[in-house]
Amino acid sequence: LFAPVLYSEHWWLYVLDKSTQEMFVLDLKNISSPSSERMEQNKFTSNILNQLLKWAGAPSILKKGSLSLLPTYINIPQQPNDFDCAVFVMKWMEMIDPTIVAGAVLTTLNNGLK
């Protein structure tokens, strides 16, 4: 499950692996959680993802008694500028599961042609 995020003119990507119940962050500017504000964003996002899964009939990703799922930040090369982050987020989604991205693009194009 992908959750692209735009905050303060910067994009990053949360990836939830439902089979292992792990959440990962791919972020060109931050390879670890940099602030308490970002920790709150991580908690909020894990709760939203959990609710989406529950609404879809999937089991909770949260361990019993846990309020959120803390993500693992993936160590990736840092962004050399301030304007390519969205392109990287789209490419990561394509590389992780190209069928999801291709399907979303086709759906968007088809809806636009109606």
N, CA, C and O atoms as CSV, one atom per row, in Angstrom:
chain,resi,resn,atom,element,x,y,z
A,1,LEU,N,N,0.856,-1.160,0.000
A,1,LEU,CA,C,0.000,0.000,0.000
A,1,LEU,C,C,0.908,1.230,0.000
A,1,LEU,O,O,1.819,1.340,0.821
A,2,PHE,N,N,0.652,2.148,-0.924
A,2,PHE,CA,C,1.447,3.372,-1.023
A,2,PHE,C,C,0.694,4.549,-0.422
A,2,PHE,O,O,-0.527,4.646,-0.543
A,3,ALA,N,N,1.430,5.437,0.223
A,3,ALA,CA,C,0.858,6.685,0.722
A,3,ALA,C,C,1.828,7.815,0.407
A,3,ALA,O,O,2.677,8.150,1.233
A,4,PRO,N,N,1.710,8.409,-0.791
A,4,PRO,CA,C,2.545,9.578,-1.096
A,4,PRO,C,C,2.078,10.777,-0.281
A,4,PRO,O,O,0.878,10.999,-0.117
A,5,VAL,N,N,3.026,11.537,0.222
A,5,VAL,CA,C,2.715,12.669,1.095
A,5,VAL,C,C,3.391,13.925,0.557
A,5,VAL,O,O,4.559,13.906,0.167
A,6,LEU,N,N,2.624,15.021,0.544
A,6,LEU,CA,C,3.172,16.338,0.234
A,6,LEU,C,C,2.988,17.202,1.464
A,6,LEU,O,O,1.868,17.397,1.937
A,7,TYR,N,N,4.088,17.717,1.979
A,7,TYR,CA,C,4.037,18.571,3.160
A,7,TYR,C,C,5.155,19.596,3.053
A,7,TYR,O,O,6.307,19.229,2.821
A,8,SER,N,N,4.838,20.860,3.218
A,8,SER,CA,C,5.813,21.952,3.121
A,8,SER,C,C,6.621,21.871,1.831
A,8,SER,O,O,7.848,21.970,1.837
A,9,GLU,N,N,5.908,21.691,0.735
A,9,GLU,CA,C,6.514,21.661,-0.603
A,9,GLU,C,C,7.527,20.538,-0.784
A,9,GLU,O,O,8.460,20.671,-1.576
A,10,HIS,N,N,7.355,19.430,-0.057
A,10,HIS,CA,C,8.251,18.280,-0.193
A,10,HIS,C,C,7.427,16.995,-0.218
A,10,HIS,O,O,6.525,16.803,0.599
A,11,TRP,N,N,7.756,16.113,-1.177
A,11,TRP,CA,C,7.085,14.825,-1.306
A,11,TRP,C,C,7.946,13.725,-0.714
A,11,TRP,O,O,9.170,13.743,-0.843
A,12,TRP,N,N,7.298,12.767,-0.063
A,12,TRP,CA,C,7.949,11.513,0.324
A,12,TRP,C,C,6.914,10.410,0.251
A,12,TRP,O,O,5.732,10.675,0.030
A,13,LEU,N,N,7.355,9.168,0.436
A,13,LEU,CA,C,6.477,8.024,0.229
A,13,LEU,C,C,6.517,7.081,1.418
A,13,LEU,O,O,7.585,6.666,1.869
A,14,TYR,N,N,5.314,6.747,1.923
A,14,TYR,CA,C,5.180,5.662,2.891
A,14,TYR,C,C,4.803,4.418,2.106
A,14,TYR,O,O,3.962,4.472,1.208
A,15,VAL,N,N,5.427,3.296,2.445
A,15,VAL,CA,C,5.102,2.013,1.824
A,15,VAL,C,C,4.745,1.056,2.946
A,15,VAL,O,O,5.529,0.848,3.872
A,16,LEU,N,N,3.563,0.478,2.858
A,16,LEU,CA,C,3.130,-0.490,3.857
A,16,LEU,C,C,3.177,-1.876,3.237
A,16,LEU,O,O,2.534,-2.131,2.219
A,17,ASP,N,N,3.938,-2.769,3.850
A,17,ASP,CA,C,3.979,-4.164,3.434
A,17,ASP,C,C,2.980,-4.905,4.310
A,17,ASP,O,O,3.254,-5.177,5.479
A,18,LYS,N,N,1.821,-5.230,3.745
A,18,LYS,CA,C,0.771,-5.859,4.534
A,18,LYS,C,C,1.159,-7.251,5.009
A,18,LYS,O,O,0.710,-7.697,6.065
A,19,SER,N,N,1.996,-7.943,4.231
A,19,SER,CA,C,2.350,-9.317,4.612
A,19,SER,C,C,3.229,-9.361,5.862
A,19,SER,O,O,3.137,-10.299,6.654
A,20,THR,N,N,4.078,-8.351,6.038
A,20,THR,CA,C,4.964,-8.326,7.212
A,20,THR,C,C,4.511,-7.309,8.253
A,20,THR,O,O,5.077,-7.231,9.343
A,21,GLN,N,N,3.481,-6.524,7.907
A,21,GLN,CA,C,2.968,-5.457,8.764
A,21,GLN,C,C,4.078,-4.466,9.129
A,21,GLN,O,O,4.203,-4.036,10.276
A,22,GLU,N,N,4.873,-4.121,8.124
A,22,GLU,CA,C,5.938,-3.129,8.300
A,22,GLU,C,C,5.634,-1.925,7.423
A,22,GLU,O,O,5.073,-2.051,6.334
A,23,MET,N,N,6.016,-0.762,7.919
A,23,MET,CA,C,5.864,0.472,7.158
A,23,MET,C,C,7.254,1.067,6.935
A,23,MET,O,O,8.086,1.099,7.842
A,24,PHE,N,N,7.483,1.530,5.729
A,24,PHE,CA,C,8.771,2.105,5.350
A,24,PHE,C,C,8.567,3.519,4.832
A,24,PHE,O,O,7.500,3.856,4.317
A,25,VAL,N,N,9.596,4.341,4.972
A,25,VAL,CA,C,9.573,5.708,4.442
A,25,VAL,C,C,10.714,5.852,3.449
A,25,VAL,O,O,11.865,5.536,3.747
A,26,LEU,N,N,10.371,6.334,2.265
A,26,LEU,CA,C,11.374,6.700,1.267
A,26,LEU,C,C,11.313,8.214,1.142
A,26,LEU,O,O,10.312,8.777,0.698
A,27,ASP,N,N,12.389,8.853,1.538
A,27,ASP,CA,C,12.418,10.312,1.595
A,27,ASP,C,C,13.809,10.782,1.208
A,27,ASP,O,O,14.799,10.424,1.846
A,28,LEU,N,N,13.874,11.588,0.156
A,28,LEU,CA,C,15.166,12.053,-0.341
A,28,LEU,C,C,15.854,13.063,0.563
A,28,LEU,O,O,17.056,13.293,0.433
A,29,LYS,N,N,15.110,13.665,1.474
A,29,LYS,CA,C,15.715,14.661,2.362
A,29,LYS,C,C,15.976,14.131,3.765
A,29,LYS,O,O,16.812,14.676,4.486
A,30,ASN,N,N,15.278,13.089,4.155
A,30,ASN,CA,C,15.398,12.581,5.523
A,30,ASN,C,C,15.568,11.066,5.497
A,30,ASN,O,O,14.699,10.351,4.999
A,31,ILE,N,N,16.675,10.580,6.027
A,31,ILE,CA,C,16.867,9.137,6.105
A,31,ILE,C,C,16.579,8.617,7.510
A,31,ILE,O,O,16.736,7.429,7.790
A,32,SER,N,N,16.163,9.510,8.373
A,32,SER,CA,C,15.680,9.120,9.698
A,32,SER,C,C,14.638,10.152,10.104
A,32,SER,O,O,14.568,11.233,9.521
A,33,SER,N,N,13.840,9.821,11.093
A,33,SER,CA,C,12.800,10.751,11.509
A,33,SER,C,C,13.451,11.980,12.136
A,33,SER,O,O,14.044,11.872,13.209
A,34,PRO,N,N,13.355,13.145,11.496
A,34,PRO,CA,C,14.144,14.301,11.901
A,34,PRO,C,C,13.594,15.133,13.058
A,34,PRO,O,O,14.341,15.893,13.675
A,35,SER,N,N,12.309,15.005,13.361
A,35,SER,CA,C,11.753,15.917,14.358
A,35,SER,C,C,10.535,15.289,15.022
A,35,SER,O,O,9.998,14.286,14.552
A,36,SER,N,N,10.116,15.894,16.116
A,36,SER,CA,C,8.907,15.411,16.786
A,36,SER,C,C,7.682,15.649,15.895
A,36,SER,O,O,6.728,14.871,15.929
A,37,GLU,N,N,7.711,16.722,15.098
A,37,GLU,CA,C,6.617,16.977,14.165
A,37,GLU,C,C,6.498,15.836,13.154
A,37,GLU,O,O,5.397,15.379,12.844
A,38,ARG,N,N,7.640,15.384,12.647
A,38,ARG,CA,C,7.630,14.277,11.684
A,38,ARG,C,C,7.185,12.980,12.348
A,38,ARG,O,O,6.519,12.164,11.711
A,39,MET,N,N,7.538,12.774,13.605
A,39,MET,CA,C,7.081,11.587,14.324
A,39,MET,C,C,5.556,11.598,14.426
A,39,MET,O,O,4.924,10.551,14.284
A,40,GLU,N,N,4.962,12.759,14.670
A,40,GLU,CA,C,3.511,12.864,14.727
A,40,GLU,C,C,2.895,12.567,13.359
A,40,GLU,O,O,1.844,11.932,13.279
A,41,GLN,N,N,3.545,13.024,12.284
A,41,GLN,CA,C,3.066,12.718,10.936
A,41,GLN,C,C,3.126,11.219,10.675
A,41,GLN,O,O,2.226,10.656,10.051
A,42,ASN,N,N,4.190,10.573,11.154
A,42,ASN,CA,C,4.315,9.125,10.980
A,42,ASN,C,C,3.182,8.392,11.690
A,42,ASN,O,O,2.590,7.468,11.132
A,43,LYS,N,N,2.884,8.803,12.916
A,43,LYS,CA,C,1.792,8.176,13.670
A,43,LYS,C,C,0.457,8.387,12.964
A,43,LYS,O,O,-0.340,7.461,12.820
A,44,PHE,N,N,0.232,9.619,12.530
A,44,PHE,CA,C,-1.018,9.937,11.836
A,44,PHE,C,C,-1.169,9.072,10.584
A,44,PHE,O,O,-2.234,8.503,10.345
A,45,THR,N,N,-0.103,8.976,9.787
A,45,THR,CA,C,-0.160,8.203,8.543
A,45,THR,C,C,-0.395,6.729,8.818
A,45,THR,O,O,-1.185,6.094,8.120
A,46,SER,N,N,0.272,6.170,9.819
A,46,SER,CA,C,0.062,4.744,10.114
A,46,SER,C,C,-1.375,4.499,10.553
A,46,SER,O,O,-1.951,3.461,10.226
A,47,ASN,N,N,-1.962,5.436,11.286
A,47,ASN,CA,C,-3.357,5.283,11.698
A,47,ASN,C,C,-4.311,5.378,10.509
A,47,ASN,O,O,-5.286,4.631,10.435
A,48,ILE,N,N,-4.036,6.285,9.589
A,48,ILE,CA,C,-4.861,6.398,8.382
A,48,ILE,C,C,-4.767,5.124,7.553
A,48,ILE,O,O,-5.788,4.609,7.097
A,49,LEU,N,N,-3.550,4.605,7.350
A,49,LEU,CA,C,-3.379,3.364,6.586
A,49,LEU,C,C,-4.111,2.215,7.263
A,49,LEU,O,O,-4.744,1.397,6.595
A,50,ASN,N,N,-4.024,2.153,8.583
A,50,ASN,CA,C,-4.711,1.106,9.318
A,50,ASN,C,C,-6.224,1.204,9.105
A,50,ASN,O,O,-6.886,0.187,8.896
A,51,GLN,N,N,-6.772,2.422,9.158
A,51,GLN,CA,C,-8.207,2.604,8.946
A,51,GLN,C,C,-8.616,2.212,7.526
A,51,GLN,O,O,-9.661,1.591,7.332
A,52,LEU,N,N,-7.801,2.570,6.537
A,52,LEU,CA,C,-8.101,2.185,5.157
A,52,LEU,C,C,-8.165,0.671,5.012
A,52,LEU,O,O,-9.061,0.142,4.355
A,53,LEU,N,N,-7.223,-0.018,5.622
A,53,LEU,CA,C,-7.221,-1.481,5.553
A,53,LEU,C,C,-8.447,-2.064,6.244
A,53,LEU,O,O,-9.071,-2.996,5.736
A,54,LYS,N,N,-8.783,-1.515,7.393
A,54,LYS,CA,C,-9.963,-2.007,8.121
A,54,LYS,C,C,-11.235,-1.798,7.302
A,54,LYS,O,O,-12.090,-2.683,7.254
A,55,TRP,N,N,-11.368,-0.636,6.658
A,55,TRP,CA,C,-12.544,-0.370,5.828
A,55,TRP,C,C,-12.611,-1.327,4.643
A,55,TRP,O,O,-13.694,-1.660,4.163
A,56,ALA,N,N,-11.437,-1.769,4.175
A,56,ALA,CA,C,-11.391,-2.711,3.056
A,56,ALA,C,C,-11.572,-4.160,3.521
A,56,ALA,O,O,-11.556,-5.084,2.708
A,57,GLY,N,N,-11.744,-4.349,4.824
A,57,GLY,CA,C,-11.964,-5.696,5.354
A,57,GLY,C,C,-10.697,-6.452,5.703
A,57,GLY,O,O,-10.751,-7.643,6.008
A,58,ALA,N,N,-9.553,-5.776,5.663
A,58,ALA,CA,C,-8.280,-6.421,6.006
A,58,ALA,C,C,-8.041,-6.311,7.514
A,58,ALA,O,O,-8.584,-5.420,8.166
A,59,PRO,N,N,-7.233,-7.212,8.064
A,59,PRO,CA,C,-6.937,-7.117,9.496
A,59,PRO,C,C,-6.079,-5.892,9.821
A,59,PRO,O,O,-5.405,-5.342,8.950
A,60,SER,N,N,-6.117,-5.487,11.060
A,60,SER,CA,C,-5.344,-4.334,11.525
A,60,SER,C,C,-3.849,-4.593,11.372
A,60,SER,O,O,-3.376,-5.717,11.543
A,61,ILE,N,N,-3.121,-3.537,11.048
A,61,ILE,CA,C,-1.661,-3.648,10.971
A,61,ILE,C,C,-1.019,-3.346,12.310
A,61,ILE,O,O,0.172,-3.587,12.510
A,62,LEU,N,N,-1.818,-2.814,13.229
A,62,LEU,CA,C,-1.274,-2.424,14.523
A,62,LEU,C,C,-1.251,-3.615,15.465
A,62,LEU,O,O,-2.199,-4.398,15.528
A,63,LYS,N,N,-0.162,-3.736,16.190
A,63,LYS,CA,C,-0.076,-4.778,17.191
A,63,LYS,C,C,-1.025,-4.448,18.336
A,63,LYS,O,O,-1.287,-3.277,18.612
A,64,LYS,N,N,-1.532,-5.465,18.995
A,64,LYS,CA,C,-2.509,-5.260,20.071
A,64,LYS,C,C,-1.946,-4.296,21.115
A,64,LYS,O,O,-0.834,-4.476,21.611
A,65,GLY,N,N,-2.729,-3.278,21.437
A,65,GLY,CA,C,-2.324,-2.288,22.429
A,65,GLY,C,C,-1.486,-1.154,21.872
A,65,GLY,O,O,-1.211,-0.188,22.584
A,66,SER,N,N,-1.067,-1.248,20.594
A,66,SER,CA,C,-0.245,-0.207,19.984
A,66,SER,C,C,-1.147,0.851,19.361
A,66,SER,O,O,-2.193,0.532,18.795
A,67,LEU,N,N,-0.740,2.100,19.467
A,67,LEU,CA,C,-1.518,3.195,18.897
A,67,LEU,C,C,-1.089,3.555,17.489
A,67,LEU,O,O,-1.850,4.183,16.752
A,68,SER,N,N,0.130,3.164,17.098
A,68,SER,CA,C,0.593,3.462,15.750
A,68,SER,C,C,1.712,2.499,15.377
A,68,SER,O,O,2.257,1.790,16.223
A,69,LEU,N,N,2.032,2.493,14.106
A,69,LEU,CA,C,3.101,1.661,13.573
A,69,LEU,C,C,4.246,2.591,13.188
A,69,LEU,O,O,4.093,3.424,12.294
A,70,LEU,N,N,5.376,2.458,13.845
A,70,LEU,CA,C,6.502,3.337,13.533
A,70,LEU,C,C,7.233,2.826,12.303
A,70,LEU,O,O,7.572,1.645,12.223
A,71,PRO,N,N,7.478,3.707,11.348
A,71,PRO,CA,C,8.105,3.276,10.100
A,71,PRO,C,C,9.624,3.159,10.211
A,71,PRO,O,O,10.262,3.740,11.088
A,72,THR,N,N,10.160,2.389,9.292
A,72,THR,CA,C,11.606,2.285,9.106
A,72,THR,C,C,11.975,3.205,7.954
A,72,THR,O,O,11.408,3.110,6.866
A,73,TYR,N,N,12.916,4.083,8.196
A,73,TYR,CA,C,13.394,4.964,7.130
A,73,TYR,C,C,14.448,4.217,6.319
A,73,TYR,O,O,15.413,3.686,6.868
A,74,ILE,N,N,14.246,4.187,5.000
A,74,ILE,CA,C,15.169,3.502,4.105
A,74,ILE,C,C,16.325,4.443,3.780
A,74,ILE,O,O,16.114,5.599,3.414
A,75,ASN,N,N,17.526,3.942,3.916
A,75,ASN,CA,C,18.722,4.738,3.643
A,75,ASN,C,C,18.916,4.830,2.126
A,75,ASN,O,O,19.377,3.882,1.491
A,76,ILE,N,N,18.563,5.969,1.563
A,76,ILE,CA,C,18.684,6.197,0.128
A,76,ILE,C,C,19.513,7.454,-0.095
A,76,ILE,O,O,19.655,8.266,0.819
A,77,PRO,N,N,20.068,7.630,-1.304
A,77,PRO,CA,C,20.826,8.854,-1.580
A,77,PRO,C,C,19.962,10.088,-1.356
A,77,PRO,O,O,18.754,10.065,-1.592
A,78,GLN,N,N,20.581,11.142,-0.909
A,78,GLN,CA,C,19.864,12.376,-0.607
A,78,GLN,C,C,19.628,13.197,-1.867
A,78,GLN,O,O,20.390,13.121,-2.831
A,79,GLN,N,N,18.565,13.978,-1.838
A,79,GLN,CA,C,18.154,14.804,-2.964
A,79,GLN,C,C,19.122,15.969,-3.158
A,79,GLN,O,O,19.406,16.698,-2.208
A,80,PRO,N,N,19.636,16.155,-4.391
A,80,PRO,CA,C,20.600,17.227,-4.629
A,80,PRO,C,C,19.960,18.599,-4.862
A,80,PRO,O,O,20.665,19.604,-4.954
A,81,ASN,N,N,18.621,18.643,-4.956
A,81,ASN,CA,C,17.946,19.912,-5.215
A,81,ASN,C,C,16.614,19.931,-4.479
A,81,ASN,O,O,16.314,19.023,-3.703
A,82,ASP,N,N,15.818,20.963,-4.723
A,82,ASP,CA,C,14.542,21.102,-4.011
A,82,ASP,C,C,13.316,20.888,-4.900
A,82,ASP,O,O,12.215,21.297,-4.533
A,83,PHE,N,N,13.490,20.252,-6.068
A,83,PHE,CA,C,12.334,20.179,-6.959
A,83,PHE,C,C,12.108,18.821,-7.618
A,83,PHE,O,O,11.177,18.707,-8.415
A,84,ASP,N,N,12.888,17.800,-7.341
A,84,ASP,CA,C,12.709,16.498,-7.988
A,84,ASP,C,C,11.968,15.468,-7.141
A,84,ASP,O,O,11.747,14.351,-7.608
A,85,CYS,N,N,11.582,15.800,-5.926
A,85,CYS,CA,C,11.061,14.787,-5.001
A,85,CYS,C,C,9.810,14.083,-5.534
A,85,CYS,O,O,9.673,12.874,-5.349
A,86,ALA,N,N,8.898,14.800,-6.187
A,86,ALA,CA,C,7.676,14.165,-6.693
A,86,ALA,C,C,7.986,13.144,-7.775
A,86,ALA,O,O,7.351,12.091,-7.835
A,87,VAL,N,N,8.955,13.445,-8.629
A,87,VAL,CA,C,9.345,12.510,-9.686
A,87,VAL,C,C,9.903,11.229,-9.063
A,87,VAL,O,O,9.597,10.128,-9.521
A,88,PHE,N,N,10.710,11.374,-8.034
A,88,PHE,CA,C,11.254,10.199,-7.357
A,88,PHE,C,C,10.145,9.375,-6.711
A,88,PHE,O,O,10.172,8.147,-6.791
A,89,VAL,N,N,9.177,10.018,-6.077
A,89,VAL,CA,C,8.072,9.292,-5.441
A,89,VAL,C,C,7.315,8.471,-6.483
A,89,VAL,O,O,7.001,7.305,-6.244
A,90,MET,N,N,7.019,9.070,-7.635
A,90,MET,CA,C,6.317,8.335,-8.691
A,90,MET,C,C,7.155,7.164,-9.199
A,90,MET,O,O,6.627,6.078,-9.438
A,91,LYS,N,N,8.445,7.383,-9.360
A,91,LYS,CA,C,9.317,6.320,-9.853
A,91,LYS,C,C,9.426,5.177,-8.849
A,91,LYS,O,O,9.440,4.010,-9.241
A,92,TRP,N,N,9.503,5.501,-7.555
A,92,TRP,CA,C,9.561,4.444,-6.539
A,92,TRP,C,C,8.308,3.576,-6.596
A,92,TRP,O,O,8.395,2.351,-6.511
A,93,MET,N,N,7.139,4.209,-6.740
A,93,MET,CA,C,5.906,3.422,-6.812
A,93,MET,C,C,5.913,2.522,-8.039
A,93,MET,O,O,5.479,1.372,-7.972
A,94,GLU,N,N,6.400,3.035,-9.141
A,94,GLU,CA,C,6.482,2.239,-10.359
A,94,GLU,C,C,7.450,1.071,-10.180
A,94,GLU,O,O,7.166,-0.044,-10.617
A,95,MET,N,N,8.584,1.322,-9.543
A,95,MET,CA,C,9.591,0.275,-9.363
A,95,MET,C,C,9.124,-0.795,-8.374
A,95,MET,O,O,9.426,-1.977,-8.543
A,96,ILE,N,N,8.390,-0.381,-7.349
A,96,ILE,CA,C,7.937,-1.338,-6.342
A,96,ILE,C,C,6.819,-2.203,-6.897
A,96,ILE,O,O,6.837,-3.418,-6.702
A,97,ASP,N,N,5.851,-1.618,-7.579
A,97,ASP,CA,C,4.762,-2.379,-8.191
A,97,ASP,C,C,4.219,-1.624,-9.394
A,97,ASP,O,O,3.293,-0.824,-9.265
A,98,PRO,N,N,4.801,-1.881,-10.572
A,98,PRO,CA,C,4.411,-1.123,-11.758
A,98,PRO,C,C,2.946,-1.297,-12.139
A,98,PRO,O,O,2.381,-0.409,-12.777
A,99,THR,N,N,2.309,-2.412,-11.770
A,99,THR,CA,C,0.902,-2.608,-12.157
A,99,THR,C,C,-0.004,-1.631,-11.434
A,99,THR,O,O,-1.009,-1.194,-11.996
A,100,ILE,N,N,0.329,-1.277,-10.195
A,100,ILE,CA,C,-0.494,-0.323,-9.452
A,100,ILE,C,C,-0.422,1.054,-10.098
A,100,ILE,O,O,-1.446,1.705,-10.307
A,101,VAL,N,N,0.790,1.494,-10.413
A,101,VAL,CA,C,0.954,2.824,-10.996
A,101,VAL,C,C,0.346,2.876,-12.393
A,101,VAL,O,O,-0.348,3.835,-12.728
A,102,ALA,N,N,0.598,1.858,-13.208
A,102,ALA,CA,C,0.044,1.835,-14.563
A,102,ALA,C,C,-1.475,1.843,-14.516
A,102,ALA,O,O,-2.115,2.538,-15.305
A,103,GLY,N,N,-2.058,1.081,-13.605
A,103,GLY,CA,C,-3.515,1.047,-13.469
A,103,GLY,C,C,-4.073,2.399,-13.073
A,103,GLY,O,O,-5.109,2.819,-13.588
A,104,ALA,N,N,-3.400,3.081,-12.166
A,104,ALA,CA,C,-3.853,4.393,-11.711
A,104,ALA,C,C,-3.779,5.408,-12.840
A,104,ALA,O,O,-4.678,6.232,-13.001
A,105,VAL,N,N,-2.708,5.348,-13.621
A,105,VAL,CA,C,-2.550,6.276,-14.744
A,105,VAL,C,C,-3.631,6.020,-15.783
A,105,VAL,O,O,-4.243,6.963,-16.284
A,106,LEU,N,N,-3.874,4.749,-16.114
A,106,LEU,CA,C,-4.906,4.433,-17.108
A,106,LEU,C,C,-6.289,4.865,-16.630
A,106,LEU,O,O,-7.078,5.391,-17.415
A,107,THR,N,N,-6.586,4.649,-15.367
A,107,THR,CA,C,-7.875,5.065,-14.806
A,107,THR,C,C,-8.029,6.576,-14.903
A,107,THR,O,O,-9.087,7.074,-15.287
A,108,THR,N,N,-6.977,7.302,-14.556
A,108,THR,CA,C,-7.015,8.766,-14.631
A,108,THR,C,C,-7.222,9.227,-16.059
A,108,THR,O,O,-8.024,10.124,-16.319
A,109,LEU,N,N,-6.492,8.612,-16.994
A,109,LEU,CA,C,-6.644,8.991,-18.404
A,109,LEU,C,C,-8.037,8.672,-18.901
A,109,LEU,O,O,-8.647,9.493,-19.586
A,110,ASN,N,N,-8.562,7.488,-18.569
A,110,ASN,CA,C,-9.903,7.115,-19.008
A,110,ASN,C,C,-10.963,8.049,-18.436
A,110,ASN,O,O,-11.896,8.434,-19.140
A,111,ASN,N,N,-10.825,8.413,-17.175
A,111,ASN,CA,C,-11.793,9.324,-16.568
A,111,ASN,C,C,-11.729,10.709,-17.207
A,111,ASN,O,O,-12.740,11.401,-17.322
A,112,GLY,N,N,-10.526,11.099,-17.618
A,112,GLY,CA,C,-10.375,12.402,-18.254
A,112,GLY,C,C,-10.950,12.456,-19.652
A,112,GLY,O,O,-11.282,13.534,-20.146
A,113,LEU,N,N,-11.074,11.296,-20.302
A,113,LEU,CA,C,-11.598,11.260,-21.668
A,113,LEU,C,C,-13.118,11.208,-21.728
A,113,LEU,O,O,-13.694,11.342,-22.807
A,114,LYS,N,N,-13.776,11.015,-20.592
A,114,LYS,CA,C,-15.243,10.916,-20.587
A,114,LYS,C,C,-15.886,12.273,-20.705
A,114,LYS,O,O,-17.112,12.376,-20.717
